[in-house]
Amino acid sequence: MQATYDCIIAGGPDHGQRVQVSARDPLYGHPVLVASDGQLCRAAARLHPQGARQRYVLAHPAASGAELLGVLAAQTAAGGHPRRTPRHPARAYR
């Protein structure tokens, strides 16, 4: 049985959507998702809400810094604590 992850998409056509993802990046083990425009969204941050399971923010390749920060700010205001996803290459977010 595969684990599912609660995720929020930052940027692209699916910006702001909450999704359940079961696919994982084979190299890093973090969730990945193919957006509605065919682009691969990768984990940019992991949130640790109080009293709930962890949630990931998936960054679309076309996501701007403002979109990513907006999603993080909204989730932090809702009680999550953002942490950078460990061992994930920074070049994936350019």
C-alpha positions as CSV (number, residue, x, y, z in Angstrom):
1,M,0.0,0.0,0.0
2,Q,1.4,3.4,-1.1
3,A,1.5,6.3,1.3
4,T,-0.5,9.4,0.3
5,Y,0.6,12.9,0.9
6,D,-1.5,16.1,1.4
7,C,-0.1,18.6,-1.1
8,I,-0.8,22.2,-2.2
9,I,0.3,23.3,-5.7
10,A,2.2,26.6,-6.0
11,G,2.2,28.2,-9.5
12,G,1.0,27.1,-12.9
13,P,-2.6,26.4,-13.9
14,D,-3.4,24.5,-10.7
15,H,-2.1,27.2,-8.3
16,G,-3.6,26.9,-4.8
17,Q,-5.2,23.5,-5.3
18,R,-5.1,20.9,-2.5
19,V,-4.5,17.4,-3.8
20,Q,-3.7,13.9,-2.5
21,V,-0.6,12.5,-4.1
22,S,0.7,8.9,-4.0
23,A,3.6,9.2,-6.5
24,R,7.1,9.8,-5.1
25,D,10.3,11.0,-6.7
26,P,12.4,7.9,-7.0
27,L,15.6,9.7,-6.2
28,Y,14.5,11.8,-3.2
29,G,11.3,10.0,-2.0
30,H,9.2,13.2,-1.9
31,P,5.9,13.6,-3.6
32,V,5.7,14.6,-7.3
33,L,2.7,15.5,-9.5
34,V,2.1,16.1,-13.1
35,A,0.1,19.4,-13.4
36,S,-2.8,19.8,-15.8
37,D,-0.4,21.4,-18.4
38,G,1.9,18.3,-18.3
39,Q,4.7,19.9,-16.2
40,L,6.2,18.1,-13.3
41,C,5.6,19.7,-9.9
42,R,8.1,18.8,-7.2
43,A,8.2,19.3,-3.5
44,A,9.5,22.7,-2.5
45,A,8.7,22.7,1.2
46,R,7.3,20.5,3.9
47,L,4.8,21.9,6.4
48,H,4.2,20.5,9.8
49,P,0.7,21.6,11.0
50,Q,0.0,21.3,14.7
51,G,-1.8,18.1,15.4
52,A,-2.1,16.9,11.8
53,R,0.0,15.0,9.3
54,Q,2.7,16.8,7.3
55,R,1.8,18.6,4.1
56,Y,4.0,19.4,1.1
57,V,4.0,22.4,-1.2
58,L,4.6,21.3,-4.7
59,A,6.3,23.9,-7.0
60,H,5.3,24.1,-10.6
61,P,8.3,24.9,-12.9
62,A,6.7,28.2,-13.9
63,A,6.0,29.2,-10.3
64,S,7.2,32.7,-9.3
65,G,8.8,33.4,-5.9
66,A,5.7,35.4,-5.0
67,E,3.4,32.5,-5.6
68,L,5.5,30.1,-3.6
69,L,5.8,32.6,-0.7
70,G,2.1,33.3,-0.9
71,V,1.2,29.6,-0.4
72,L,3.7,29.3,2.4
73,A,2.4,32.4,4.1
74,A,-1.2,31.2,3.9
75,Q,-0.3,27.8,5.3
76,T,1.9,29.3,8.1
77,A,-1.0,31.6,9.1
78,A,-3.2,28.4,9.2
79,G,-0.8,26.9,11.7
80,G,1.8,25.1,9.6
81,H,5.5,25.5,10.2
82,P,7.4,25.5,6.9
83,R,10.7,23.6,6.5
84,R,12.8,23.2,3.4
85,T,12.6,19.7,2.0
86,P,15.9,18.1,2.8
87,R,18.3,16.9,0.0
88,H,16.1,18.4,-2.8
89,P,18.2,20.1,-5.5
90,A,17.8,23.9,-5.5
91,R,18.1,23.9,-9.3
92,A,14.6,22.4,-9.6
93,Y,13.0,25.7,-8.5
94,R,14.7,28.0,-11.1
